[in-house]
Structures are given as structure tokens and as C-alpha cells.
Amino acid sequence: MFNKRIGVNSARILLQKELLRIWQTNRKTIVFVTHSVDEAIYLADKIVVMSTRPARIKKVIEVDMPRPRSRAHPLYGELSTCILDMLEEEVLRQS
């Protein structure tokens, strides 16, 4: 099971890099929907955080980080914490 998870994560990272390569070549707008905070930060220039029902835009976050993005960049961790805190707040609000 451990090896299978590594394979899935490796495939996801390869797909993310391929999507960025395609975007860099074509420079077209891409609307990408994901439930992964990490994936949103890695791929997006702008992240839209949604509320729970009724779904509303909770916050729009500009990702002001150089490309290629490094998950080790201090802002990466700050953005991740900020977004996860907003999502946790939504879950607790619904409880």
C-alpha cells in the first residue's frame, strides 16, 4: 500500500508539471477545480476559496510567488496555513 501511494503522488506531480508546461507554451486561461490546497498553490495565480452551503466566494487569494513554484518557499507554507484555517472555519461553522 505504501508503494502504491508513492506511485499515485508521483503521477500527480508529473501531471501538475505537464499542465504547467502546456500553460507556459500556450498562455491560455485555465480554470482548474481542485480540493487540494497544495495543488491550488502550486498551479494557480489566483485561488478562490468557497464557503459551504450555500456556496459563496469566501475569499480570492492572489498567489504572488515566482515560477517555478517551490514547496519550500516560506510563502507557500503561509498560504497553505491561511487557506486550511479558512476551510476549517467553514467546517466548524456548519457543525
Backbone as numpy.savetxt, mean C-alpha at the origin, in Angstrom:
# Nx Ny Nz CAx CAy CAz Cx Cy Cz
4.74 -25.66 4.71 3.91 -24.48 4.71 4.79 -23.24 4.71
5.87 -23.24 5.42 6.77 -22.09 5.48 7.32 -21.76 4.10
7.78 -22.78 3.36 8.32 -22.57 2.01 7.25 -22.05 1.05
6.02 -22.52 1.22 4.93 -22.06 0.37 4.69 -20.57 0.58
4.73 -20.12 1.81 4.52 -18.69 2.13 5.63 -17.84 1.53
6.85 -18.29 1.60 7.98 -17.57 1.00 7.76 -17.45 -0.51
7.29 -18.52 -1.13 7.03 -18.49 -2.57 5.95 -17.49 -2.94
4.88 -17.43 -2.15 3.79 -16.49 -2.40 4.30 -15.05 -2.24
5.04 -14.79 -1.19 5.57 -13.44 -0.98 6.56 -13.05 -2.06
7.39 -13.98 -2.50 8.33 -13.70 -3.58 7.60 -13.37 -4.87
6.54 -14.12 -5.16 5.75 -13.87 -6.37 5.10 -12.49 -6.29
4.59 -12.12 -5.13 3.96 -10.80 -4.95 4.97 -9.69 -5.19
6.16 -9.83 -4.64 7.19 -8.81 -4.83 7.58 -8.70 -6.30
7.71 -9.83 -6.98 8.02 -9.80 -8.41 6.91 -9.12 -9.21
5.67 -9.39 -8.87 4.55 -8.75 -9.56 4.52 -7.24 -9.29
4.83 -6.84 -8.07 4.89 -5.41 -7.75 5.97 -4.72 -8.58
7.12 -5.35 -8.68 8.21 -4.76 -9.47 7.85 -4.69 -10.96
7.16 -5.71 -11.44 6.73 -5.71 -12.84 5.70 -4.61 -13.09
4.78 -4.43 -12.18 3.79 -3.36 -12.31 4.48 -1.99 -12.35
5.47 -1.80 -11.51 6.22 -0.54 -11.51 6.99 -0.36 -12.82
7.53 -1.44 -13.35 8.27 -1.35 -14.62 7.32 -0.94 -15.75
6.15 -1.54 -15.78 5.16 -1.18 -16.79 4.75 0.28 -16.64
4.52 0.71 -15.41 4.13 2.10 -15.17 5.24 3.06 -15.61
6.48 2.76 -15.29 7.59 3.63 -15.67 7.73 3.73 -17.18
7.41 2.66 -17.89 7.49 2.66 -19.36 6.37 3.47 -19.99
5.15 3.32 -19.46 3.98 3.92 -20.09 3.50 5.21 -19.44
3.78 5.40 -18.16 3.37 6.59 -17.41 1.87 6.87 -17.51
1.08 5.83 -17.42 -0.38 5.95 -17.41 -0.87 5.88 -15.97
-2.01 6.49 -15.74 -2.62 6.43 -14.42 -3.12 5.02 -14.16
-2.82 4.51 -12.97 -3.28 3.18 -12.57 -4.08 3.33 -11.28
-5.28 2.81 -11.26 -6.05 2.75 -10.02 -5.90 1.32 -9.52
-5.28 1.21 -8.36 -4.93 -0.10 -7.82 -5.62 -0.25 -6.47
-6.43 -1.27 -6.31 -7.14 -1.51 -5.06 -6.45 -2.66 -4.34
-6.10 -2.42 -3.09 -5.43 -3.45 -2.30 -5.85 -3.35 -0.84
-5.76 -4.45 -0.13 -5.99 -4.46 1.31 -4.65 -4.47 2.05
-3.56 -4.41 1.32 -2.23 -4.47 1.91 -1.65 -3.07 2.06
-1.42 -2.66 3.29 -0.83 -1.35 3.56 0.56 -1.28 2.95
1.34 -2.33 3.10 2.69 -2.37 2.53 2.64 -2.18 1.02
1.76 -2.89 0.35 1.66 -2.80 -1.10 1.23 -1.40 -1.54
0.31 -0.79 -0.80 -0.14 0.56 -1.13 1.02 1.55 -1.05
1.80 1.47 0.01 2.92 2.40 0.17 3.98 2.15 -0.90
4.25 0.90 -1.19 5.29 0.56 -2.16 4.93 1.01 -3.58
3.65 0.91 -3.94 3.26 1.17 -5.32 2.67 2.56 -5.57
2.04 3.15 -4.60 1.20 4.33 -4.85 1.92 5.67 -4.67
1.43 6.64 -5.42 1.81 8.04 -5.19 0.78 8.69 -4.28
-0.42 8.12 -4.28 -1.51 8.64 -3.46 -2.29 7.45 -2.93
-2.55 7.46 -1.62 -3.30 6.38 -0.97 -4.61 6.96 -0.44
-5.71 6.30 -0.77 -7.01 6.71 -0.28 -7.44 5.68 0.77
-7.55 6.13 2.02 -7.98 5.26 3.11 -9.48 5.42 3.25
-10.17 4.30 3.23 -11.64 4.31 3.29 -12.12 3.96 4.70
-13.29 4.49 5.04 -13.93 4.14 6.30 -14.72 2.86 6.11
-15.24 2.33 7.22 -16.14 1.18 7.12 -17.52 1.68 6.71
-18.49 0.81 6.74 -19.84 1.14 6.27 -20.41 2.34 7.00
-21.01 3.27 6.31 -20.96 3.39 4.86 -19.56 3.83 4.42
-19.08 3.24 3.36 -17.72 3.54 2.89 -17.62 4.99 2.46
-16.69 5.67 3.06 -16.40 7.07 2.75 -14.88 7.24 2.72
-14.44 8.27 2.05 -13.01 8.57 2.07 -12.67 9.14 3.43
-11.80 8.43 4.13 -11.38 8.87 5.46 -10.22 9.86 5.34
-9.27 9.52 4.45 -8.11 10.40 4.27 -7.42 10.06 2.95
-6.88 11.07 2.31 -6.05 10.90 1.13 -4.63 11.26 1.54
-3.71 10.33 1.32 -2.32 10.50 1.75 -1.41 10.53 0.53
-0.65 11.58 0.39 0.36 11.67 -0.67 1.60 10.92 -0.20
2.11 10.04 -1.02 3.32 9.28 -0.68 4.50 10.02 -1.29
5.15 10.83 -0.48 6.25 11.67 -0.96 7.59 10.99 -0.65
7.82 9.89 -1.38 9.05 9.14 -1.22 9.67 8.91 -2.59
11.00 8.93 -2.66 11.65 8.70 -3.95 11.45 7.27 -4.43
11.51 7.10 -5.74 11.46 5.77 -6.35 12.85 5.40 -6.80
13.24 4.16 -6.76 12.47 3.03 -6.24 12.33 3.14 -4.72
11.20 2.72 -4.23 10.90 2.80 -2.80 11.69 1.74 -2.04
12.15 2.16 -0.88 12.84 1.22 0.01 11.98 1.02 1.24
11.71 -0.21 1.56 10.91 -0.50 2.76 11.69 -0.13 4.03
12.98 0.13 3.90 13.80 0.53 5.05 13.78 2.05 5.26
13.19 2.81 4.34 13.12 4.27 4.46 12.28 4.62 5.69
12.75 5.58 6.52 12.01 5.92 7.75 10.55 6.33 7.49
10.30 7.05 6.40 8.94 7.48 6.09 8.03 6.30 5.78
8.59 5.23 5.25 7.82 4.02 4.94 7.16 3.49 6.23
7.95 3.39 7.27 7.43 2.92 8.56 6.44 3.88 9.17
6.71 5.17 9.04 5.79 6.18 9.58 4.43 6.12 8.88
4.46 6.01 7.55 3.21 5.92 6.79 2.44 4.65 7.16
3.16 3.55 7.27 2.54 2.29 7.63 1.84 2.39 8.99
2.52 2.94 9.97 1.94 3.10 11.30 0.72 4.00 11.27
0.81 5.11 10.55 -0.29 6.06 10.43 -1.53 5.39 9.82
-1.34 4.67 8.73 -2.46 4.02 8.04 -3.05 2.91 8.90
-2.19 2.09 9.50 -2.69 1.01 10.36 -3.46 1.56 11.56
-3.01 2.69 12.11 -3.74 3.32 13.22 -5.13 3.78 12.77
-5.22 4.35 11.57 -6.52 4.78 11.04 -7.45 3.59 10.85
-6.91 2.50 10.32 -7.73 1.31 10.09 -8.18 0.69 11.41
-7.29 0.67 12.40 -7.65 0.14 13.71 -8.76 0.99 14.33
-8.66 2.29 14.18 -9.68 3.20 14.69 -11.05 2.88 14.08
-11.06 2.58 12.78 -12.30 2.23 12.11 -12.88 0.92 12.66
-12.03 -0.06 12.87 -12.49 -1.35 13.40 -13.07 -1.16 14.80
-12.38 -0.39 15.64 -12.86 -0.17 17.01 -14.16 0.64 17.02
-14.30 1.54 16.09 -15.50 2.36 15.98 -16.73 1.49 15.66
-16.51 0.44 14.89 -17.59 -0.46 14.52 -17.93 -1.49 15.59
-17.05 -1.63 16.58 -17.27 -2.66 17.64 -18.32 -2.22 18.62
